[in-house]
Amino acid sequence: MTFDIFQVDWITVDIIIIILLILLLIGVKVLKEIYRWRFFFSNTSTIRRVDRLPDINTQFSTLSIKKCTLTRSNISQQEDLKKPTIIIIRRYRKLILLKALTEAFCSFGYSVINVQLRTLNKCGTNGIASEVKKELYQIFPAIVKFYNQDIDNANQNSTVIDFNKRLLPYNLLLKDLGCRRLILINPRLKSANLEILLTLLNGSNKYPQLITIFSERLNPVFKNKKFKKILLDSETFKNTPHTIIQKAKSTFKNYETILLSIIIRYIEK
């Protein structure tokens, strides 16, 4: 039996080859994205512990801590104890970026607390904002105090870095002398979020520890012309500490070191 090359359905073969090539390219893209990050801390002196903090959760009705992680260096120096504790608030995005930033902060001698914080359903956009403000004012000192019970390495002074998509009403927190810096990174500025930020900025002359950092590309504030005009044309925004990282995407891919240096500069300023 001879093979007749002219009876082969070459159109189907070409389609299959093209599909396989596309899948291969997608696979290479995914692998490049995944393996550009380390999945473990390279700094062997870094130690990490995870807590659920149920006792703290019972004290609050509008906020809940899903998970809390303390990361620090086990080689503590006297000057490191004077550095403020860094509290990073996150929900579900930029997890690998935050892991890299956490290790970098620890290498600079900071103790880092990652808090997976969520608001309960009953405190939505039109929820009881005053209660949320009150609990935000109390929850971070409570977390630091918890770790100080058995680890004398968490400074009561703190820098709060918010990677949350949804802005929280930090008015009372800004009045806390223990809050040395409040850094908002790429908040999603739509409707209620924009209103909260403008409210915070209006009081920034009184509370200059508020800082905002934006990526230039693929961020809602720069895609939406209405919000861009409202925020960037605001004299209050112009006169408050802020940084726009040029050409950076919202994931800060390839701009992680720049983001780290900007945050460290603000913290140590």
TAPE-V818593 format. One record per residue. N is the residue number from 1. RES is the residue in one letter. SS is DSSP state (@ for helix, = for strand, . for the rest). OMEGA is omega in degrees with one decimal (* if undefined). Layout:
n->N res->RES ss->SS omega->OMEGA
n->N res->RES ss->SS omega->OMEGA
This chain:
n->1 res->M ss->. omega->-177.9
n->2 res->T ss->. omega->-179.7
n->3 res->F ss->. omega->-179.6
n->4 res->D ss->. omega->-175.9
n->5 res->I ss->@ omega->-177.3
n->6 res->F ss->@ omega->178.2
n->7 res->Q ss->@ omega->178.4
n->8 res->V ss->. omega->177.5
n->9 res->D ss->. omega->-173.9
n->10 res->W ss->@ omega->177.5
n->11 res->I ss->@ omega->178.6
n->12 res->T ss->@ omega->179.4
n->13 res->V ss->@ omega->179.1
n->14 res->D ss->@ omega->179.8
n->15 res->I ss->@ omega->179.3
n->16 res->I ss->@ omega->179.5
n->17 res->I ss->@ omega->180.0
n->18 res->I ss->@ omega->178.9
n->19 res->I ss->@ omega->179.2
n->20 res->L ss->@ omega->178.8
n->21 res->L ss->@ omega->178.1
n->22 res->I ss->@ omega->178.4
n->23 res->L ss->@ omega->177.8
n->24 res->L ss->@ omega->178.9
n->25 res->L ss->@ omega->177.5
n->26 res->I ss->@ omega->178.5
n->27 res->G ss->@ omega->178.6
n->28 res->V ss->@ omega->178.7
n->29 res->K ss->@ omega->179.9
n->30 res->V ss->@ omega->179.9
n->31 res->L ss->@ omega->178.2
n->32 res->K ss->@ omega->-179.5
n->33 res->E ss->@ omega->-176.3
n->34 res->I ss->@ omega->-170.0
n->35 res->Y ss->. omega->170.0
n->36 res->R ss->. omega->178.1
n->37 res->W ss->. omega->171.4
n->38 res->R ss->. omega->179.2
n->39 res->F ss->. omega->179.2
n->40 res->F ss->. omega->178.9
n->41 res->F ss->. omega->178.9
n->42 res->S ss->. omega->178.1
n->43 res->N ss->. omega->-174.4
n->44 res->T ss->. omega->179.4
n->45 res->S ss->. omega->-178.8
n->46 res->T ss->= omega->176.6
n->47 res->I ss->= omega->-171.9
n->48 res->R ss->= omega->175.4
n->49 res->R ss->= omega->-176.5
n->50 res->V ss->= omega->179.8
n->51 res->D ss->= omega->176.5
n->52 res->R ss->. omega->176.4
n->53 res->L ss->. omega->179.4
n->54 res->P ss->@ omega->-179.4
n->55 res->D ss->@ omega->178.0
n->56 res->I ss->@ omega->-179.4
n->57 res->N ss->@ omega->-178.5
n->58 res->T ss->. omega->-178.6
n->59 res->Q ss->. omega->-173.7
n->60 res->F ss->. omega->-176.4
n->61 res->S ss->. omega->-177.7
n->62 res->T ss->. omega->-179.9
n->63 res->L ss->= omega->179.6
n->64 res->S ss->= omega->176.1
n->65 res->I ss->= omega->179.1
n->66 res->K ss->= omega->178.9
n->67 res->K ss->= omega->-179.9
n->68 res->C ss->= omega->-176.4
n->69 res->T ss->= omega->175.1
n->70 res->L ss->= omega->177.2
n->71 res->T ss->= omega->-178.6
n->72 res->R ss->= omega->176.3
n->73 res->S ss->= omega->178.0
n->74 res->N ss->. omega->174.5
n->75 res->I ss->. omega->-175.7
n->76 res->S ss->. omega->174.7
n->77 res->Q ss->. omega->-175.1
n->78 res->Q ss->. omega->-178.6
n->79 res->E ss->. omega->178.9
n->80 res->D ss->@ omega->-178.9
n->81 res->L ss->@ omega->179.3
n->82 res->K ss->@ omega->-178.5
n->83 res->K ss->. omega->-179.8
n->84 res->P ss->. omega->174.7
n->85 res->T ss->= omega->178.5
n->86 res->I ss->= omega->177.5
n->87 res->I ss->= omega->-179.5
n->88 res->I ss->= omega->177.8
n->89 res->I ss->= omega->179.3
n->90 res->R ss->= omega->171.0
n->91 res->R ss->. omega->-174.8
n->92 res->Y ss->. omega->-173.6
n->93 res->R ss->. omega->175.6
n->94 res->K ss->. omega->-175.1
n->95 res->L ss->@ omega->-178.4
n->96 res->I ss->@ omega->176.4
n->97 res->L ss->@ omega->-179.1
n->98 res->L ss->@ omega->177.3
n->99 res->K ss->@ omega->178.4
n->100 res->A ss->@ omega->178.8
n->101 res->L ss->@ omega->179.8
n->102 res->T ss->@ omega->179.4
n->103 res->E ss->@ omega->179.7
n->104 res->A ss->@ omega->178.6
n->105 res->F ss->@ omega->179.0
n->106 res->C ss->@ omega->178.1
n->107 res->S ss->@ omega->176.1
n->108 res->F ss->. omega->175.9
n->109 res->G ss->. omega->179.9
n->110 res->Y ss->. omega->167.0
n->111 res->S ss->. omega->-173.7
n->112 res->V ss->= omega->175.8
n->113 res->I ss->= omega->175.2
n->114 res->N ss->= omega->-177.6
n->115 res->V ss->= omega->172.4
n->116 res->Q ss->= omega->-171.0
n->117 res->L ss->= omega->176.6
n->118 res->R ss->= omega->174.8
n->119 res->T ss->= omega->-179.8
n->120 res->L ss->. omega->-172.5
n->121 res->N ss->. omega->-173.6
n->122 res->K ss->. omega->176.6
n->123 res->C ss->. omega->178.0
n->124 res->G ss->. omega->-177.9
n->125 res->T ss->. omega->-179.6
n->126 res->N ss->. omega->-176.5
n->127 res->G ss->. omega->-175.4
n->128 res->I ss->. omega->-174.0
n->129 res->A ss->@ omega->-177.8
n->130 res->S ss->@ omega->179.3
n->131 res->E ss->@ omega->177.3
n->132 res->V ss->@ omega->178.7
n->133 res->K ss->@ omega->-178.0
n->134 res->K ss->@ omega->-177.3
n->135 res->E ss->@ omega->174.6
n->136 res->L ss->@ omega->178.7
n->137 res->Y ss->@ omega->-174.8
n->138 res->Q ss->@ omega->-166.6
n->139 res->I ss->@ omega->-177.3
n->140 res->F ss->@ omega->173.1
n->141 res->P ss->@ omega->178.9
n->142 res->A ss->@ omega->179.2
n->143 res->I ss->@ omega->179.9
n->144 res->V ss->@ omega->179.0
n->145 res->K ss->@ omega->178.7
n->146 res->F ss->@ omega->-178.5
n->147 res->Y ss->@ omega->178.2
n->148 res->N ss->@ omega->179.4
n->149 res->Q ss->. omega->-179.2
n->150 res->D ss->. omega->178.0
n->151 res->I ss->. omega->-178.2
n->152 res->D ss->. omega->-174.7
n->153 res->N ss->. omega->-178.7
n->154 res->A ss->. omega->-179.7
n->155 res->N ss->. omega->179.6
n->156 res->Q ss->. omega->173.5
n->157 res->N ss->. omega->-173.8
n->158 res->S ss->= omega->168.7
n->159 res->T ss->= omega->-178.2
n->160 res->V ss->= omega->177.3
n->161 res->I ss->= omega->-174.2
n->162 res->D ss->= omega->173.8
n->163 res->F ss->. omega->-176.1
n->164 res->N ss->. omega->174.9
n->165 res->K ss->. omega->-176.9
n->166 res->R ss->. omega->-179.9
n->167 res->L ss->. omega->176.3
n->168 res->L ss->. omega->-178.9
n->169 res->P ss->. omega->-173.7
n->170 res->Y ss->. omega->-173.6
n->171 res->N ss->@ omega->-177.7
n->172 res->L ss->@ omega->179.6
n->173 res->L ss->@ omega->179.9
n->174 res->L ss->@ omega->178.3
n->175 res->K ss->. omega->-178.2
n->176 res->D ss->. omega->179.6
n->177 res->L ss->. omega->178.9
n->178 res->G ss->. omega->178.7
n->179 res->C ss->= omega->-175.7
n->180 res->R ss->= omega->179.1
n->181 res->R ss->= omega->169.3
n->182 res->L ss->= omega->-174.6
n->183 res->I ss->= omega->178.0
n->184 res->L ss->= omega->-177.0
n->185 res->I ss->= omega->178.0
n->186 res->N ss->. omega->174.6
n->187 res->P ss->. omega->179.4
n->188 res->R ss->. omega->-171.4
n->189 res->L ss->. omega->174.8
n->190 res->K ss->. omega->176.9
n->191 res->S ss->. omega->-174.1
n->192 res->A ss->@ omega->179.8
n->193 res->N ss->@ omega->-179.3
n->194 res->L ss->@ omega->179.2
n->195 res->E ss->@ omega->179.2
n->196 res->I ss->@ omega->-178.3
n->197 res->L ss->@ omega->179.9
n->198 res->L ss->@ omega->176.1
n->199 res->T ss->@ omega->177.9
n->200 res->L ss->@ omega->-178.2
n->201 res->L ss->@ omega->-179.9
n->202 res->N ss->@ omega->177.7
n->203 res->G ss->. omega->-173.3
n->204 res->S ss->. omega->176.8
n->205 res->N ss->. omega->179.0
n->206 res->K ss->. omega->-178.8
n->207 res->Y ss->. omega->-173.2
n->208 res->P ss->. omega->-179.4
n->209 res->Q ss->. omega->178.1
n->210 res->L ss->= omega->-178.2
n->211 res->I ss->= omega->177.1
n->212 res->T ss->= omega->177.6
n->213 res->I ss->= omega->-179.8
n->214 res->F ss->= omega->166.4
n->215 res->S ss->= omega->-174.6
n->216 res->E ss->. omega->-172.3
n->217 res->R ss->. omega->174.1
n->218 res->L ss->. omega->174.9
n->219 res->N ss->. omega->-175.8
n->220 res->P ss->@ omega->-177.8
n->221 res->V ss->@ omega->-179.3
n->222 res->F ss->@ omega->175.6
n->223 res->K ss->@ omega->-177.1
n->224 res->N ss->. omega->-174.0
n->225 res->K ss->@ omega->-178.2
n->226 res->K ss->@ omega->-178.3
n->227 res->F ss->@ omega->177.2
n->228 res->K ss->@ omega->-179.2
n->229 res->K ss->@ omega->-178.2
n->230 res->I ss->@ omega->-175.4
n->231 res->L ss->@ omega->-173.1
n->232 res->L ss->@ omega->177.3
n->233 res->D ss->. omega->-180.0
n->234 res->S ss->. omega->178.4
n->235 res->E ss->@ omega->178.5
n->236 res->T ss->@ omega->179.2
n->237 res->F ss->@ omega->-179.1
n->238 res->K ss->@ omega->-174.8
n->239 res->N ss->. omega->178.5
n->240 res->T ss->. omega->-179.1
n->241 res->P ss->. omega->177.5
n->242 res->H ss->= omega->178.7
n->243 res->T ss->= omega->172.9
n->244 res->I ss->= omega->-178.0
n->245 res->I ss->= omega->-175.0
n->246 res->Q ss->. omega->175.1
n->247 res->K ss->. omega->-179.2
n->248 res->A ss->. omega->174.3
n->249 res->K ss->. omega->-177.2
n->250 res->S ss->. omega->177.3
n->251 res->T ss->. omega->-177.6
n->252 res->F ss->. omega->177.6
n->253 res->K ss->. omega->-177.6
n->254 res->N ss->. omega->177.6
n->255 res->Y ss->. omega->-176.9
n->256 res->E ss->@ omega->-178.8
n->257 res->T ss->@ omega->177.7
n->258 res->I ss->@ omega->178.3
n->259 res->L ss->@ omega->179.8
n->260 res->L ss->@ omega->-177.5
n->261 res->S ss->@ omega->178.9
n->262 res->I ss->@ omega->179.8
n->263 res->I ss->@ omega->179.7
n->264 res->I ss->@ omega->179.6
n->265 res->R ss->@ omega->179.2
n->266 res->Y ss->@ omega->-178.1
n->267 res->I ss->@ omega->-174.9
n->268 res->E ss->@ omega->-177.9
n->269 res->K ss->. omega->*
